[in-house]
Structure formats: C-alpha cells, structure tokens
Amino acid sequence: MLLSLFRCFARPSPQAFLSLSLLLLASSLFGAVRSVGPITLSVADLDRQTAFFRDLLAFEVAPTTEAEGVDQDRRFALTGVRTRSATLRLGDERIVLTEFVAPRGRPYPADSRSPDHWFQHIAIVVRDMDAAYAVLARAKVRHVSTSPQTLPLSNPAAGGIRAFYFQDPEGHVLEVIWFPPGKGNPRWQQPTDRLFLGIDHTAIVVSDTDRSLAFYRDALGMTVAGGAENFGTEQEHLNQVFGARVRITGMAAPDGGPGIEFLEYITPPGGRPLPADARPNDLLAWRVALTVDALVATEDAGRKAGGVAVSPALMRDPDGHLVEWVEPKP
C-alpha cells in the first residue's frame, strides 16, 4: 500500500515525502504479522520423529541444535529448560521439532478428538493422492480418516479437493492434501517429480470464528484468504466425527508462509477447551511463528483481542493455540 502511495506522486514534493514518512512511522507503531512459519511441534523423541518426517514424508533435515539456560526458561515460562531441536524443510516451508529434555512434557491425551479445541495439524500438499496414500499405508500409519476423501462438487469452494488425516508416532495429526487445477495456490500445480511438495497451511480448531478473526485479522493484521462450510459423508469420514459440519476460514500473511485455517465445528457440540494446566513442553503444544513489524505493538494488540501472554515470546490465542513472536532480521 505504501509503495502504491509513493508511486502516485509524479513529482515528489517535500510535503509528499513528509506524508510518506508519517505513514511509514505509523506502520511501525502498530504491529502487524508479515509472514507465518516455521511451525513447531513439541516431541518426546526427536530422533524417532525426525526419522518419520525424513524417511516417510521426504523432509530435508538440518543438524540438531541444543539450548538451555535463563533465556530458554524465560522463553517458555518454565524452569530448567533443556531442548534439542531439528529444523525440517519441505519445499519452501519449514517445521521445527523440539524435544524438551527437561522438563519433560506430557503425551497427547489418549482420547483426543478432532473437535477438541487443542486440535491442530499441518496440511502437506501431494502431487498424487493415491500414490501418497500407498506410501502411508505401507508404513501402517495410524488413520484418523477412514481413507482419502474427495470433497463433493456441490461445495464450490472445496469441491474436488482430496484429503486424508493420519497421526505421527506420537499422536500429532497430519494431513495430506491434493488440489485439483484451479484450487489452492497455483504453485501446487507446477510440474514436478516430487510426491510431497510443501505445507499449505496449519489448521486449528476454534470455538468462535468471529472471535478468532478479531485476534488474527483485526489485531494481528492477517487477511481472510477464503472459506467454506464442509459437511456430509465425506467430512464425517475425513474427521471421524459423525454429523460433522465445519465452518472453515483461511488466513494469510502478506509476505507468505503457510496459511492458518480456522475449523469451527458448528455440529456436533462438545469440543473440549485446552486444559488449564497445558504447558509449552506438552506434546499438544504446537507453536506457530509469526514475524511481526513491531513486537510490543503486536503483543499489545493481541492481548486486547483476547490473547494471553505466556512469556515475552509466546502468546495463546483466544482458544489457547500458541503463537511465537519473531522480529524481522535487520
């Protein structure tokens, strides 16, 4: 927007430059999300999880790093933190796997269900759904979906998209997704020999879409990229939830990264809120990094929109999902 305003001045006068400077100053005073990612999963066994993503899903793995000390304690609002982390890349996107060597986190709740408000997944785009499912089936992954589902053409926004949910060895839910021509980001249609292409979005269950929009759109400056209302047999088999009717809203950041997709279960009711004693080292604690223009202003805006600060680096959104603030590099 600022560049467009600058271009409108054919012969920039001192007053024009002053106006532009004031606009730039204003943009620095009010926080806004610039980009999304990486997405971090808290894991119990880093070596096992790294092997799963590398060997089965073709992620490239960077060397493991370790961290401890006062800064880490402050970052996670925990005591005696020691972590091992690995950054994994698939296409243009990255995820981070972090094992809390100390203090150890709790495993995924054994009775977790898709409508629970702590539910989150990443959607991995595939070139060929049948080939991808064959790879997963041979590895005997734990199904969430009964099988790959094709959303009906009666749903204009999502018709023709194919998807399948499954779990990694520790219970994190993952999705593989295939977009037909004309759906999704055009880059997913580029010719390639790779089967697993990249990460389209991370999906989070929300209790109230409007409240989440107030946080991510109105306070953090993200934009609505699309939406749909999914229901019917295919959605029931995809989520393993009888009578599922889901309001879906996709959010995007101006400088890119995976989208953030809201999943609001209109039916059935009964999705459970995040446990009050949940901590960042628990395995249900995903973290989405958000690069922001102005950290203090963004954090303040998020708090006013229902976010709860966990530490100077972390905030829970209105449903308890963790976002991690990142300031842009100079």
PARO-944964 format. One record per atom (N, C-alpha, C): residue in three letters; z, x, y. Coordinates in steps of 0.001 Angstrom, whole numbers, padded with zeros to 6 digits, always signed. Layout:
residues N
ALAZXY/...
//
This chain:
residues 330
MET+000000+000830-001192/MET+000000+000000+000000/MET+000000+000870+001249/LEU+000831+001928+001291/LEU+000902+002784+002469/LEU-000418+003510+002699/LEU-001068+003952+001612/LEU-002344+004613+001744/LEU-003378+003672+002316/SER-003361+002419+001908/SER-004291+001436+002448/SER-004057+001239+003935/LEU-002794+001201+004336/LEU-002488+001058+005752/LEU-002990+002265+006536/PHE-002826+003457+005964/PHE-003279+004664+006635/PHE-004785+004641+006832/ARG-005521+004182+005820/ARG-006973+004173+005895/ARG-007490+003174+006933/CYS-006659+002192+007278/CYS-007129+001181+008230/CYS-007183+001723+009650/PHE-006586+002902+009897/PHE-006626+003483+011235/PHE-007840+004402+011331/ALA-008884+003944+011969/ALA-010098+004755+012063/ALA-009846+006005+012897/ARG-009124+005838+014013/ARG-008769+006975+014858/ARG-007258+006959+015042/PRO-006533+007604+014147/PRO-005075+007510+014196/PRO-004517+007978+015535/SER-003803+007101+016188/SER-003144+007419+017449/SER-001716+007862+017166/PRO-001043+008443+018153/PRO+000378+008776+017942/PRO+001203+007565+017540/GLN+000879+006391+018109/GLN+001620+005183+017737/GLN+001367+004824+016272/ALA+000113+005024+015823/ALA-000214+004715+014432/ALA+000549+005628+013483/PHE+000585+006931+013811/PHE+001321+007855+012969/PHE+002807+007531+012963/LEU+003333+007091+014119/LEU+004733+006702+014186/LEU+004993+005510+013287/SER+004094+004521+013299/SER+004249+003346+012450/SER+004237+003735+010983/LEU+003316+004642+010628/LEU+003238+005081+009241/LEU+004510+005827+008844/SER+005025+006663+009730/SER+006250+007404+009437/SER+007423+006460+009212/LEU+007488+005401+010020/LEU+008563+004425+009843/LEU+008444+003715+008509/LEU+007208+003412+008102/LEU+007010+002773+006803/LEU+007446+003697+005673/LEU+007080+004982+005778/LEU+007488+005942+004751/LEU+009006+006072+004708/LEU+009646+006090+005866/LEU+011101+006162+005910/LEU+011711+004940+005253/ALA+011164+003768+005542/ALA+011698+002541+004942/ALA+011568+002577+003428/SER+010438+003093+002921/SER+010251+003127+001470/SER+011249+004048+000804/SER+011739+005086+001529/SER+012717+005996+000951/SER+014123+005429+000990/LEU+014350+004426+001834/LEU+015690+003855+001947/LEU+015936+002754+000925/PHE+014875+002165+000407/PHE+015021+001086-000554/PHE+014460+001536-001890/GLY+015307+001506-002922/GLY+014912+002033-004212/GLY+013833+001212-004882/ALA+013026+001877-005692/ALA+012011+001187-006473/ALA+011675+002036-007679/VAL+011422+001378-008801/VAL+011028+002074-010019/VAL+009581+002524-009877/ARG+009329+003794-010172/ARG+007970+004321-010128/ARG+007319+004325-011506/SER+008066+004707-012535/SER+007494+004790-013871/SER+008575+004554-014914/VAL+008129+004265-016131/VAL+009026+003955-017246/VAL+008856+005014-018332/GLY+009975+005457-018885/GLY+009941+006369-020018/GLY+010510+007735-019676/PRO+010943+008469-020694/PRO+010872+008101-022110/PRO+011917+007065-022508/ILE+011761+006547-023708/ILE+012693+005585-024299/ILE+013516+006337-025339/THR+014831+006197-025260/THR+015727+006963-026119/THR+016401+006060-027139/LEU+016441+006533-028380/LEU+017176+005865-029443/LEU+018380+006720-029800/SER+019556+006123-029872/SER+020723+006811-030404/SER+020638+006770-031931/VAL+020771+007936-032568/VAL+020592+008019-034018/VAL+021800+008689-034656/ALA+021968+008446-035947/ALA+023082+009040-036682/ALA+022702+010358-037337/ASP+021439+010496-037735/ASP+020964+011685-038438/ASP+019640+012099-037813/LEU+019692+013058-036900/LEU+018498+013438-036154/LEU+017402+013968-037062/ASP+017742+014783-038038/ASP+016718+015383-038893/ASP+015990+014313-039697/ARG+016729+013370-040256/ARG+016099+012298-041029/ARG+015215+011431-040142/GLN+015709+011069-038968/GLN+014944+010214-038069/GLN+013691+010923-037541/THR+013830+012190-037226/THR+012670+012947-036764/THR+011590+012990-037836/ALA+011986+013232-039072/ALA+011020+013267-040174/ALA+010329+011920-040349/PHE+011064+010826-040173/PHE+010485+009499-040321/PHE+009387+009270-039284/PHE+009679+009536-038021/PHE+008696+009299-036972/PHE+007528+010284-037059/ARG+007813+011507-037474/ARG+006749+012519-037566/ARG+005844+012271-038766/ASP+006428+012094-039927/ASP+005640+012055-041158/ASP+004988+010703-041398/LEU+005637+009630-040969/LEU+005095+008300-041227/LEU+004258+007783-040068/LEU+004680+008041-038836/LEU+004054+007417-037675/LEU+003290+008404-036795/ALA+003199+009670-037246/ALA+002350+010686-036612/ALA+002803+011099-035221/PHE+004105+010982-034925/PHE+004622+011504-033661/PHE+004646+013034-033713/GLU+004355+013665-032572/GLU+004495+015109-032433/GLU+005911+015406-031956/VAL+006536+016431-032531/VAL+007953+016700-032295/VAL+008133+018019-031560/ALA+008893+017986-030465/ALA+009253+019192-029737/ALA+010537+019770-030336/PRO+010839+021034-030071/PRO+012061+021640-030616/PRO+013321+020872-030212/THR+014299+020907-031095/THR+015580+020233-030853/THR+016367+020959-029765/THR+017047+020168-028926/THR+017923+020729-027906/THR+019347+020231-028145/GLU+020313+020998-027658/GLU+021722+020622-027784/GLU+022365+020619-026403/ALA+023365+019752-026244/ALA+024039+019664-024947/ALA+025495+019271-025161/GLU+026351+019777-024300/GLU+027770+019406-024300/GLU+028375+019806-022970/GLY+029614+019355-022749/GLY+030313+019749-021543/GLY+030595+018592-020608/VAL+031131+018936-019454/VAL+031595+017947-018491/VAL+030451+017053-018015/ASP+029287+017654-017782/ASP+028161+016859-017289/ASP+027751+015791-018300/GLN+027791+016140-019571/GLN+027435+015166-020597/GLN+028498+014067-020706/ASP+029769+014451-020613/ASP+030843+013452-020623/ASP+030650+012459-019475/ARG+030315+012990-018297/ARG+030124+012129-017123/ARG+028889+011258-017292/ARG+027839+011811-017859/ARG+026597+011061-018030/ARG+026782+009835-018904/PHE+027570+009977-019979/PHE+027708+008896-020944/PHE+029045+008158-020856/ALA+029912+008579-019926/ALA+031228+007970-019780/ALA+032000+008031-021098/LEU+031914+009186-021755/LEU+032622+009444-022998/LEU+033316+010792-022886/THR+034178+011087-023856/THR+034928+012346-023838/THR+034514+013221-025010/GLY+034331+014502-024730/GLY+033999+015452-025786/GLY+032592+015292-026338/VAL+031646+014964-025479/VAL+030280+014689-025939/VAL+029585+015973-026384/ARG+028981+015910-027553/ARG+028059+016941-028035/ARG+026862+016227-028631/THR+025674+016578-028183/THR+024466+015891-028640/THR+023433+016886-029149/ARG+022598+016374-030065/ARG+021361+017039-030489/ARG+020233+016052-030220/SER+019175+016517-029573/SER+018088+015613-029197/SER+016741+016233-029532/ALA+015784+015362-029810/ALA+014410+015781-030017/ALA+013497+014834-029258/THR+012534+015395-028541/THR+011533+014596-027845/THR+010296+014492-028716/LEU+009809+013268-028898/LEU+008652+012999-029743/LEU+007568+012351-028897/ARG+006333+012751-029132/ARG+005209+012234-028355/ARG+004208+011544-029272/LEU+003710+010404-028798/LEU+002622+009711-029468/LEU+001625+009300-028388/GLY+000446+009917-028392/GLY-000491+009670-027303/GLY+000093+010152-026000/ASP+000120+009278-025002/ASP+000642+009641-023685/ASP+002125+009326-023525/GLU+002747+008707-024532/GLU+004130+008244-024387/GLU+005087+009129-025170/ARG+006346+009105-024728/ARG+007392+009888-025369/ARG+008591+009008-025701/ILE+009247+009349-026799/ILE+010571+008819-027087/ILE+011501+010008-027298/VAL+012793+009756-027177/VAL+013800+010783-027429/VAL+014758+010238-028474/LEU+015040+011040-029482/LEU+016059+010707-030479/LEU+017284+011561-030176/THR+018436+010918-029965/THR+019655+011639-029627/THR+020741+011335-030650/GLU+021202+012369-031296/GLU+022333+012258-032224/GLU+023603+012694-031502/PHE+024592+011810-031476/PHE+025888+012163-030922/PHE+026709+012817-032027/VAL+026725+014143-032006/VAL+027529+014879-032982/VAL+028999+014542-032774/ALA+029371+014368-031514/ALA+030724+013919-031148/ALA+030630+013239-029776/PRO+031365+012156-029589/PRO+031975+011332-030638/PRO+030905+010526-031373/ARG+031124+010298-032655/ARG+030146+009577-033448/ARG+030095+008118-033015/GLY+028884+007554-033009/GLY+028723+006149-032676/GLY+028743+005279-033916/ARG+028807+003981-033692/ARG+028849+003033-034801/ARG+027434+002660-035245/PRO+027258+002339-036538/PRO+025928+001954-037025/PRO+025507+000609-036466/TYR+024222+000298-036675/TYR+023718-001011-036287/TYR+024515-002096-037001/PRO+024884-003192-036314/PRO+025547-004297-037025/PRO+024679-004777-038181/ALA+025277-004894-039353/ALA+024509-005248-040551/ALA+023885-006628-040449/ASP+024479-007492-039642/ASP+023973-008868-039540/ASP+023129-009087-038289/SER+022585-008022-037703/SER+021746-008167-036507/SER+020564-009083-036794/ARG+020237-009930-035817/ARG+019094-010834-035938/ARG+018248-010724-034670/SER+016988-011124-034796/SER+016047-010976-033685/SER+016506-011637-032387/PRO+017185-012810-032397/PRO+017589-013422-031117/PRO+018821-012804-030471/ASP+019527-011893-031162/ASP+020729-011300-030566/ASP+020350-010515-029309/HIS+021210-010574-028308/HIS+020848-010034-027005/HIS+020797-008513-026974/TRP+021305-007834-028003/TRP+021178-006384-028048/TRP+019863-005952-028703/PHE+019079-006917-029188/PHE+017826-006590-029867/PHE+016875-005865-028910/GLN+016258-004793-029434/GLN+015249-004056-028676/GLN+014327-003371-029666/HIS+013069-003236-029304/HIS+012155-002465-030148/HIS+011109-001779-029285/ILE+010384-000845-029883/ILE+009197-000295-029252/ILE+007984-000786-030026/ALA+006883-001024-029300/ALA+005647-001520-029902/ALA+004643-000379-029961/ILE+004312+000045-031180/ILE+003401+001160-031424/ILE+002012+000591-031693/VAL+001061+000971-030860/VAL-000296+000437-030986/VAL-001027+001157-032119/VAL-001765+000388-032926/VAL-002521+000961-034036/VAL-004004+000623-033886/ARG-004825+001500-034425/ARG-006275+001284-034395/ARG-006706+000235-035395/ASP-006004+000163-036542/ASP-006380-000720-037642/ASP-005087-001250-038263/MET-004821-002551-038138/MET-003565-003094-038631/MET-003463-003011-040152/ASP-004516-003323-040855/ASP-004450-003288-042319/ASP-004158-001882-042820/ALA-004804-000881-042218/ALA-004554+000498-042633/ALA-003128+000921-042288/ALA-002645+000527-041111/ALA-001277+000882-040720/ALA-000254+000224-041646/TYR-000481-001049-041971/TYR+000463-001742-042855/TYR+000465-001108-044241/ALA-000701-000648-044707/ALA-000762+000009-046014/ALA+000093+001277-046018/VAL+000053+002036-044912/VAL+000881+003233-044797/VAL+002359+002867-044865/LEU+002750+001827-044131/LEU+004156+001416-044099/LEU+004595+000855-045443/ALA+003724+000097-046082/ALA+004079-000496-047383/ALA+004273+000589-048438/ARG+003418+001610-048417/ARG+003581+002702-049388/ARG+004907+003430-049183/ALA+005361+003480-047933/ALA+006644+004133-047644/ALA+007830+003214-047904/LYS+007546+001967-048277/LYS+008593+000986-048588/LYS+009558+000793-047408/VAL+008999+000641-046205/VAL+009850+000366-045050/VAL+010491-001008-045215/ARG+011617-001186-044568/ARG+012303-002479-044616/ARG+011611-003453-043674/HIS+011127-004551-044257/HIS+010422-005549-043462/HIS+011388-006354-042597/VAL+010946-006647-041389/VAL+011524-007731-040606/VAL+010566-008911-040683/SER+009295-008665-040344/SER+008260-009680-040555/SER+007969-009793-042054/THR+007484-010961-042462/THR+007106-011111-043872/THR+005861-010292-044184/SER+004963-010168-043207/SER+003712-009423-043334/SER+003094-009381-041937/PRO+002008-008622-041727/PRO+001357-008667-040410/PRO+000917-010083-040060/GLN+001161-010459-038804/GLN+000840-011807-038344/GLN-000226-011743-037250/THR-001165-012701-037310/THR-002190-012836-036280/THR-001847-014038-035423/LEU-001596-013810-034142/LEU-001216-014914-033269/LEU-002411-015834-033060/PRO-002177-017138-033048/PRO-003284-018104-033049/PRO-004061-018115-031741/LEU-005348-018445-031835/LEU-006200-018505-030657/LEU-005824-019659-029738/SER-005008-020590-030232/SER-004518-021674-029372/SER-003586-021157-028288/ASN-003127-019901-028430/ASN-002297-019238-027417/ASN-003219-018323-026606/PRO-003693-018762-025437/PRO-004708-017987-024711/PRO-004261-016572-024379/ALA-003005-016391-024031/ALA-002550-015075-023585/ALA-002432-014087-024736/ALA-002071-014566-025924/ALA-001782-013650-027029/ALA-002665-013868-028255/GLY-003545-014860-028220/GLY-004343-015184-029391/GLY-005172-014006-029882/GLY-005132-013758-031187/GLY-005881-012669-031797/GLY-005107-011379-031950/ILE-003995-011228-031239/ILE-003165-010035-031383/ILE-002498-010061-032758/ARG-002456-008913-033413/ARG-001801-008799-034717/ARG-000555-007912-034567/ALA+000509-008278-035254/ALA+001761-007536-035107/ALA+002569-007594-036391/PHE+003443-006597-036545/PHE+004328-006515-037708/PHE+005588-005783-037290/TYR+006768-006362-037611/TYR+008065-005756-037322/TYR+008640-005151-038600/PHE+009283-003968-038446/PHE+009958-003322-039572/PHE+011105-002489-039022/GLN+011891-001882-039913/GLN+013046-001093-039496/GLN+012878+000360-039906/ASP+013428+001255-039069/ASP+013506+002655-039474/ASP+014711+002819-040408/PRO+014973+004005-040935/PRO+016065+004159-041910/PRO+017447+003785-041386/GLU+017642+003730-040071/GLU+018958+003431-039521/GLU+019071+002035-038943/GLY+018004+001227-039050/GLY+018092-000154-038600/GLY+017459-000463-037269/HIS+016941+000547-036555/HIS+016210+000260-035325/HIS+014931-000496-035681/VAL+014649-001555-034945/VAL+013444-002343-035204/VAL+012262-001724-034457/LEU+011155-001589-035157/LEU+009912-001075-034593/LEU+008823-002107-034824/GLU+007807-002065-033983/GLU+006664-002963-034118/GLU+005390-002141-034143/VAL+004461-002501-035030/VAL+003098-002018-034886/VAL+002270-003208-034405/ILE+001360-002916-033464/ILE+000613-003982-032812/ILE-000845-003569-032660/TRP-001736-004526-032855/TRP-003175-004294-032694/TRP-003712-005303-031699/PHE-004494-004792-030727/PHE-005066-005645-029695/PHE-006557-005839-029948/PRO-007020-007079-029964/PRO-008468-007303-030043/PRO-009130-006944-028722/PRO-010451-006740-028710/PRO-011135-006462-027448/PRO-010815-007531-026403/GLY-010527-007066-025178/GLY-010197-007983-024100/GLY-008722-008257-023943/LYS-007904-007766-024866/LYS-006447-007952-024774/LYS-005782-006574-024680/GLY-004689-006532-023936/GLY-003950-005287-023810/GLY-004638-004296-022890/ASN-004059-003104-022799/ASN-004604-002048-021957/ASN-005956-001594-022515/PRO-006989-001480-021668/PRO-008309-001064-022171/PRO-008296+000265-022921/ARG-007313+001125-022637/ARG-007321+002417-023334/ARG-007068+002282-024823/TRP-006486+001166-025252/TRP-006284+000967-026689/TRP-007603+000690-027415/GLN-008675+000462-026673/GLN-009976+000201-027286/GLN-010853+001453-027341/GLN-010358+002586-026872/GLN-011165+003801-026884/GLN-011387+004292-028314/PRO-012602+004759-028635/PRO-012872+005264-029993/PRO-011953+006431-030346/THR-011416+006437-031539/THR-010511+007495-031982/THR-010405+007486-033501/ASP-010071+008625-034062/ASP-009802+008712-035498/ASP-008320+008519-035797/ARG-007476+008537-034764/ARG-006037+008394-034985/ARG-005707+006951-035357/LEU-004741+006794-036235/LEU-004322+005451-036645/LEU-003239+004913-035716/PHE-002247+005736-035400/PHE-001161+005349-034495/PHE-001460+005960-033121/LEU-001560+005112-032097/LEU-002167+005524-030837/LEU-001184+005823-029721/GLY-000136+005062-029579/GLY+000788+005230-028465/GLY+001743+004059-028401/ILE+002561+004017-027362/ILE+003579+002978-027209/ILE+003171+002066-026067/ASP+002966+000798-026379/ASP+002546-000166-025368/ASP+003728-000652-024534/HIS+004858-000944-025179/HIS+005997-001485-024440/HIS+007266-001360-025262/THR+008377-001566-024608/THR+009637-001809-025295/THR+010038-003246-024991/ALA+010439-003976-026025/ALA+010809-005385-025872/ALA+012318-005524-025936/ILE+012864-006353-025048/ILE+014305-006599-025009/ILE+014542-008106-024999/VAL+015522-008550-025778/VAL+015892-009962-025749/VAL+016734-010216-024512/VAL+016385-011266-023788/VAL+017138-011649-022594/VAL+017624-013085-022751/SER+018740-013374-022124/SER+019292-014727-022206/SER+018702-015646-021151/ASP+018176-015078-020054/ASP+017663-015876-018938/ASP+016576-015054-018243/THR+015319-015453-018420/THR+014206-014701-017845/THR+014335-014580-016335/ASP+014719-015648-015664/ASP+014813-015605-014209/ASP+015856-014591-013745/ARG+016956-014519-014470/ARG+017986-013543-014107/ARG+017477-012112-014328/SER+016721-011905-015403/SER+016163-010577-015660/SER+015091-010223-014640/LEU+014319-011219-014196/LEU+013346-010969-013139/LEU+014032-010559-011844/ALA+015166-011173-011549/ALA+015904-010808-010344/ALA+016329-009348-010394/PHE+016607-008839-011597/PHE+017031-007450-011748/PHE+015828-006504-011721/TYR+014872-006699-012642/TYR+013782-005738-012805/TYR+012695-005879-011732/ARG+012397-007107-011318/ARG+011343-007305-010321/ARG+011899-007240-008902/ASP+012860-008093-008605/ASP+013316-008231-007220/ASP+014157-007042-006765/ALA+015017-006531-007666/ALA+015881-005419-007266/ALA+015229-004061-007510/LEU+014554-003902-008651/LEU+014023-002588-009013/LEU+012553-002407-008651/GLY+011884-003466-008233/GLY+010526-003326-007728/GLY+009439-003295-008767/MET+009735-003631-010025/MET+008682-003712-011032/MET+007878-004996-010824/THR+006696-005073-011436/THR+005829-006227-011269/THR+005602-006934-012596/VAL+005332-008231-012511/VAL+005026-009015-013707/VAL+003582-008738-014103/ALA+003389-008280-015346/ALA+002062-007907-015822/ALA+001429-008980-016692/GLY+002193-009977-017090/GLY+001649-011026-017937/GLY+002760-011786-018618/GLY+002377-012842-019328/GLY+003376-013638-020022/GLY+002738-014621-020979/ALA+003562-015156-021856/ALA+003094-016130-022839/ALA+004301-016878-023376/GLU+004043-017961-024071/GLU+005084-018667-024814/GLU+004600-018778-026252/ASN+005272-018060-027132/ASN+004845-017968-028530/ASN+005708-018855-029409/PHE+005068-019606-030286/PHE+005787-020459-031226/PHE+004847-020765-032391/GLY+005414-021377-033409/GLY+004604-021744-034563/GLY+004912-020881-035775/THR+004190-021126-036844/THR+004435-020450-038117/THR+004340-018936-037987/GLU+003335-018473-037252/GLU+003141-017031-037133/GLU+004338-016365-036452/GLN+004852-016995-035401/GLN+006004-016422-034709/GLN+007239-016448-035602/GLU+007408-017490-036373/GLU+008540-017563-037293/GLU+008489-016428-038310/HIS+007296-016146-038845/HIS+007164-015076-039832/HIS+007261-013698-039188/LEU+006873-013598-037922/LEU+006949-012317-037234/LEU+008394-011908-036988/ASN+009215-012843-036500/ASN+010601-012542-036138/ASN+011598-012883-037232/GLN+011123-013572-038304/GLN+012017-014077-039351/GLN+013086-014990-038759/VAL+012633-015874-037858/VAL+013531-016830-037214/VAL+012876-018204-037300/PHE+013490-019121-038054/PHE+012934-020463-038197/PHE+013009-021203-036862/GLY+011909-021849-036495/GLY+011872-022611-035251/GLY+011789-021764-034006/ALA+011346-020497-034157/ALA+011306-019597-033004/ALA+010299-020083-031959/ARG+010763-020193-030735/ARG+009914-020440-029570/ARG+010365-019452-028508/VAL+009485-018508-028161/VAL+009882-017352-027366/VAL+009067-017292-026079/ARG+009773-017245-024959/ARG+009126-017015-023668/ARG+009026-015507-023463/ILE+007805-015015-023270/ILE+007556-013582-023162/ILE+007067-013263-021756/THR+007679-012238-021140/THR+007281-011798-019807/THR+007180-010283-019816/GLY+006000-009764-019453/GLY+005794-008323-019423/GLY+005968-007763-018032/MET+006700-006646-017924/MET+006940-005981-016653/MET+006292-004592-016670/ALA+005791-004164-015498/ALA+005130-002866-015404/ALA+005601-002129-014160/ALA+005480-000800-014204/ALA+005801+000052-013063/ALA+004501+000614-012491/PRO+004462+000890-011189/PRO+003190+001270-010559/PRO+002594+002570-011061/ASP+003436+003531-011450/ASP+002914+004826-011888/ASP+002817+004943-013400/GLY+002990+003832-014101/GLY+002720+003828-015525/GLY+003942+003988-016408/GLY+003663+004256-017676/GLY+004667+004286-018720/GLY+004638+002988-019499/PRO+005350+002906-020610/PRO+005380+001667-021384/PRO+005893+000499-020550/GLY+005418-000700-020853/GLY+005944-001881-020201/GLY+007329-002225-020740/ILE+008021-003090-020028/ILE+009280-003674-020502/ILE+009011-005159-020685/GLU+009187-005641-021903/GLU+008831-007018-022237/GLU+010085-007838-022511/PHE+010266-008921-021763/PHE+011388-009824-021989/PHE+011048-010780-023136/LEU+012000-010993-024027/LEU+011898-012009-025073/LEU+013048-012988-024881/GLU+012765-014159-024359/GLU+013792-015185-024203/GLU+013579-016264-025266/TYR+014571-016434-026140/TYR+014469-017434-027194/TYR+014840-018799-026624/ILE+013816-019613-026402/ILE+014064-020990-025981/ILE+014699-021746-027130/THR+014180-021539-028331/THR+014799-022010-029575/THR+014625-020900-030612/PRO+015548-020787-031561/PRO+016804-021517-031645/PRO+017853-020923-030715/PRO+018895-021689-030385/PRO+020000-021139-029598/PRO+020879-020258-030485/GLY+021834-019601-029866/GLY+022834-018890-030658/GLY+022687-017392-030702/GLY+021759-016817-029913/GLY+021702-015365-029847/GLY+023000-014805-029296/ARG+023553-013800-029966/ARG+024866-013271-029586/ARG+024763-012228-028477/PRO+025720-012217-027543/PRO+025699-011214-026481/PRO+026068-009844-027023/LEU+025754-008815-026248/LEU+026141-007457-026599/LEU+027652-007382-026762/PRO+028150-006736-027825/PRO+029600-006593-027974/PRO+030231-005949-026750/ALA+031366-006453-026348/ALA+032013-005981-025125/ALA+032407-004510-025216/ASP+032621-004007-026431/ASP+033049-002612-026585/ASP+031897-001685-026956/ALA+030650-002119-026755/ALA+029497-001271-027061/ALA+029511-000028-026183/ARG+029102+001106-026767/ARG+029086+002376-026045/ARG+027714+003029-026184/PRO+027381+003962-025284/PRO+026051+004577-025331/PRO+025755+005383-026587/ASN+026798+005749-027365/ASN+026546+006505-028591/ASN+026380+005606-029812/ASP+026583+004292-029671/ASP+026344+003374-030786/ASP+024847+003280-031060/LEU+024472+003036-032312/LEU+023058+003034-032662/LEU+022295+001875-032043/LEU+022979+000822-031626/LEU+022264-000274-030960/LEU+021955+000041-029501/ALA+022390+001216-029037/ALA+022239+001581-027619/ALA+020929+002323-027398/TRP+019868+001580-027141/TRP+018635+002178-026657/TRP+018814+002489-025160/ARG+018079+003483-024656/ARG+018102+003782-023225/ARG+016665+003895-022729/VAL+016363+003189-021651/VAL+015034+003251-021047/VAL+015139+004017-019743/ALA+014463+005160-019662/ALA+014482+005964-018440/ALA+013571+005343-017393/LEU+014089+005219-016175/LEU+013335+004681-015054/LEU+013329+005722-013937/THR+012149+006236-013623/THR+012036+007154-012491/THR+011995+006327-011219/VAL+012863+006672-010270/VAL+013047+005830-009085/VAL+012833+006641-007817/ASP+012449+005939-006747/ASP+012229+006577-005454/ASP+013534+007101-004857/ALA+014560+006272-004871/ALA+015819+006610-004205/ALA+016954+006135-005099/LEU+017655+007082-005690/LEU+018634+006748-006721/LEU+019740+005845-006200/VAL+020363+006214-005088/VAL+021503+005447-004590/VAL+021078+004032-004230/ALA+019940+003902-003544/ALA+019477+002580-003138/ALA+019114+001726-004348/THR+018490+002346-005359/THR+018107+001591-006552/THR+019337+001128-007318/GLU+020286+002015-007477/GLU+021515+001652-008190/GLU+022244+000526-007461/ASP+022296+000598-006151/ASP+022964-000446-005370/ASP+022236-001779-005523/ALA+020897-001756-005486/ALA+020133-002983-005658/ALA+020327-003562-007049/GLY+020360-002693-008053/GLY+020586-003164-009418/GLY+021946-003801-009595/ARG+022962-003218-008978/ARG+024313-003771-009086/ARG+024389-005156-008435/LYS+023737-005312-007299/LYS+023745-006598-006619/LYS+023002-007673-007411/ALA+022092-007250-008299/ALA+021318-008199-009102/ALA+021919-008417-010483/GLY+023165-008004-010682/GLY+023841-008279-011942/GLY+023963-007109-012881/GLY+023486-005927-012480/GLY+023653-004750-013318/GLY+025075-004227-013245/VAL+025484-003522-014299/VAL+026836-002960-014366/VAL+026718-001461-014604/ALA+027230-000664-013672/ALA+027167+000791-013805/ALA+028079+001252-014934/VAL+027530+002067-015833/VAL+028300+002692-016906/VAL+028745+004078-016471/SER+027860+004765-015755/SER+028104+006111-015263/SER+027138+006330-014103/PRO+027204+007487-013425/PRO+026220+007725-012363/PRO+024775+007718-012852/ALA+024567+007925-014151/ALA+023203+007986-014688/ALA+022769+006718-015404/LEU+023709+005883-015802/LEU+023396+004742-016670/LEU+023861+003430-016053/MET+023048+002382-016254/MET+023424+001036-015852/MET+022999+000060-016939/ARG+023836-000944-017165/ARG+023454-002036-018063/ARG+022799-003135-017240/ASP+021689-003664-017750/ASP+021052-004791-017079/ASP+021874-006051-017340/PRO+021493-007210-016836/PRO+022341-008405-016990/PRO+022655-008794-018430/ASP+021879-008324-019412/ASP+022184-008616-020816/ASP+022744-007419-021556/GLY+022973-006316-020857/GLY+023620-005169-021473/GLY+022702-004064-021940/HIS+021378-004214-021777/HIS+020460-003141-022147/HIS+020616-001985-021166/LEU+020587-000761-021688/LEU+020832+000411-020855/LEU+019552+000915-020192/VAL+019622+001138-018879/VAL+018583+001865-018165/VAL+019201+003164-017669/GLU+018372+004203-017641/GLU+018837+005534-017256/GLU+018034+005994-016057/TRP+018735+006280-014956/TRP+018046+006649-013720/TRP+017525+008079-013794/VAL+016302+008262-013354/VAL+015688+009596-013252/VAL+015089+009720-011871/GLU+015437+010805-011169/GLU+014840+011053-009863/GLU+013561+011877-010052/PRO+012523+011591-009255/PRO+011256+012326-009431/PRO+011440+013806-009142/LYS+010657+014634-009848/LYS+010697+016057-009585/LYS+010083+016345-008231/PRO+010569+017367-007524/PRO+010007+017708-006204/PRO+008520+018014-006319/
//
